[in-house]
Amino acid sequence: MTSAFAWSPDTLWLLLQKAWWFLVVLGVLVAFHELGHFLAARWVGVKV
């Protein structure tokens, strides 16, 4: 019996690439979000 979906090396590589770029973009978004906290704290006079 064969499965409807097989993990070929190309499919696995594509999945790894998409996962890598997802993590990169998520990391950049989190960094900008945290930068906003930092700048807001400085703006209201919190010592950071």
N, CA, C and O of each residue as an XYZ file, in Angstrom:
192
protein
N       0.846     -1.171      0.000
C       0.000      0.000      0.000
C       0.896      1.241      0.000
O       1.863      1.316      0.758
N       0.576      2.183     -0.832
C       1.351      3.424     -0.900
C       0.547      4.554     -0.273
O      -0.684      4.551     -0.283
N       1.271      5.507      0.265
C       0.576      6.642      0.872
C       0.291      7.694     -0.192
O       0.918      7.714     -1.251
N      -0.650      8.553      0.102
C      -1.001      9.621     -0.832
C       0.059     10.714     -0.831
O       0.161     11.486     -1.784
N       0.840     10.778      0.232
C       1.862     11.811      0.345
C       3.166     11.166      0.767
O       3.224     10.453      1.769
N       4.201     11.419      0.007
C       5.515     10.863      0.333
C       6.485     12.004      0.605
O       6.446     13.034     -0.067
N       7.346     11.818      1.582
C       8.347     12.824      1.931
C       9.551     12.667      1.018
O      10.450     11.876      1.306
N       9.577     13.399     -0.059
C      10.746     13.387     -0.929
C      11.770     14.360     -0.363
O      11.408     15.242      0.415
N      13.039     14.222     -0.734
C      14.045     15.182     -0.258
C      13.700     16.623     -0.632
O      13.955     17.541      0.147
N      13.126     16.827     -1.809
C      12.744     18.181     -2.222
C      11.646     18.745     -1.322
O      11.684     19.917     -0.947
N      10.683     17.917     -0.981
C       9.589     18.358     -0.118
C      10.111     18.707      1.266
O       9.718     19.723      1.840
N      10.985     17.882      1.803
C      11.553     18.142      3.121
C      12.382     19.421      3.105
O      12.300     20.221      4.037
N      13.177     19.624      2.060
C      13.995     20.836      1.952
C      13.111     22.083      1.879
O      13.413     23.092      2.517
N      12.030     22.021      1.112
C      11.107     23.146      1.002
C      10.463     23.453      2.358
O      10.323     24.618      2.732
N      10.080     22.423      3.078
C       9.497     22.613      4.403
C      10.500     23.272      5.348
O      10.135     24.174      6.102
N      11.748     22.836      5.317
C      12.777     23.428      6.170
C      13.031     24.884      5.806
O      13.231     25.714      6.692
N      13.025     25.204      4.522
C      13.210     26.590      4.092
C      12.067     27.472      4.595
O      12.299     28.569      5.105
N      10.848     26.992      4.451
C       9.698     27.776      4.907
C       9.731     27.962      6.419
O       9.419     29.044      6.915
N      10.101     26.928      7.149
C      10.194     27.032      8.605
C      11.281     28.028      8.994
O      11.093     28.822      9.916
N      12.421     27.991      8.294
C      13.521     28.920      8.577
C      13.076     30.360      8.376
O      13.302     31.206      9.242
N      12.443     30.649      7.237
C      12.020     32.022      6.962
C      10.907     32.474      7.902
O      10.841     33.650      8.260
N      10.041     31.564      8.301
C       9.015     31.900      9.282
C       9.661     32.345     10.592
O       9.241     33.340     11.183
N      10.675     31.617     11.049
C      11.353     31.969     12.296
C      12.118     33.278     12.172
O      12.158     34.063     13.120
N      12.724     33.523     11.018
C      13.446     34.783     10.807
C      12.471     35.958     10.874
O      12.723     36.934     11.580
N      11.373     35.866     10.149
C      10.387     36.953     10.131
C       9.778     37.140     11.520
O       9.608     38.271     11.974
N       9.453     36.052     12.188
C       8.905     36.150     13.539
C       9.906     36.819     14.483
O       9.521     37.645     15.311
N      11.179     36.469     14.362
C      12.205     37.085     15.196
C      12.321     38.580     14.966
O      12.473     39.347     15.917
N      12.251     38.999     13.708
C      12.317     40.432     13.391
C      11.103     41.157     13.968
O      11.237     42.242     14.533
N       9.936     40.568     13.830
C       8.728     41.190     14.386
C       8.812     41.319     15.904
O       8.444     42.355     16.457
N       9.285     40.292     16.573
C       9.418     40.341     18.032
C      10.438     41.397     18.430
O      10.230     42.119     19.405
N      11.550     41.497     17.681
C      12.576     42.498     17.991
C      12.002     43.911     17.885
O      12.250     44.741     18.759
N      11.247     44.192     16.838
C      10.633     45.515     16.700
C       9.597     45.768     17.799
O       9.484     46.883     18.306
N       8.860     44.751     18.153
C       7.874     44.882     19.224
C       8.570     45.257     20.536
O       8.139     46.173     21.237
N       9.633     44.551     20.853
C      10.367     44.832     22.092
C      11.052     46.191     22.036
O      11.174     46.863     23.061
N      11.498     46.602     20.861
C      12.071     47.939     20.710
C      11.027     48.998     21.057
O      11.357     50.026     21.648
N       9.787     48.753     20.697
C       8.710     49.667     21.056
C       8.555     49.795     22.562
O       8.352     50.898     23.069
N       8.647     48.684     23.284
C       8.599     48.734     24.746
C       9.763     49.553     25.295
O       9.581     50.376     26.192
N      10.943     49.327     24.761
C      12.143     50.045     25.204
C      12.000     51.548     24.988
O      12.273     52.338     25.892
N      11.573     51.938     23.794
C      11.434     53.362     23.491
C      10.327     54.012     24.320
O      10.470     55.153     24.758
N       9.232     53.297     24.535
C       8.150     53.838     25.359
C       8.616     54.025     26.800
O       8.275     55.023     27.435
N       9.381     53.088     27.313
C       9.890     53.208     28.683
C      10.820     54.404     28.806
O      10.742     55.153     29.780
N      11.693     54.590     27.834
C      12.588     55.753     27.869
C      11.794     57.052     27.767
O      12.129     58.041     28.420
N      10.752     57.050     26.953
C       9.947     58.253     26.733
C       9.268     58.724     28.022
O       9.149     59.925     28.263
N       8.819     57.765     28.853
C       8.145     58.140     30.099
C       9.115     58.240     31.278
O       8.688     58.472     32.409
N      10.396     58.069     31.027
C      11.398     58.299     32.053
C      11.811     57.098     32.877
O      12.476     57.259     33.900
N      11.436     55.901     32.462
C      11.872     54.703     33.180
C      13.342     54.473     32.870
O      13.748     54.502     31.708
N      14.148     54.242     33.916
C      15.571     54.008     33.702
C      15.754     52.587     33.168
O      15.368     51.613     33.813
N      16.338     52.491     32.004
C      16.550     51.177     31.384
C      18.023     50.920     31.163
O      18.396     49.864     30.650
